[in-house]
Amino acid sequence: MTANEYQEKAMATLNPDLSPKDVLINSVMGLCGESGEAIDLVKKWLFTGHGFDRDALIKELGDVAWYLAEAATALGLPLEAVLQSNLDKLQKRYPKGFDSERSRNREES
């Protein structure tokens, strides 16, 4: 499945009653919330003696993917365009692959 196919299938579960503005707000808030749930799983594993719950983390990452697809939809973009934009930015920042010096002394773009 491609990212755009995922977006199309996932957005079949988008609340049709939301305005375009509310879709964008919901997507960004959802990204924050689901990312927080993912880091909470890792925090519990690292600092409170819980076992590493790989399956739960996979589910949370899936939720992050859903909200990312929703954000792209709210912007009127195919998800693959968002992903390509990120790769373009990274290629410009690290043309020869990751470099810690370039990471510390990079120009924002």
Secondary structure, DSSP 8 states (H G I E B T S, - for coil): --HHHHHHHHGGGS-TTS-HHHHHHHHHHHHHHHHHHHHHHHHHHHHS-----HHHHHHHHHHHHHHHHHHHHHTT--HHHHHHHHHHHHHHH-TTS--HHHHHT----
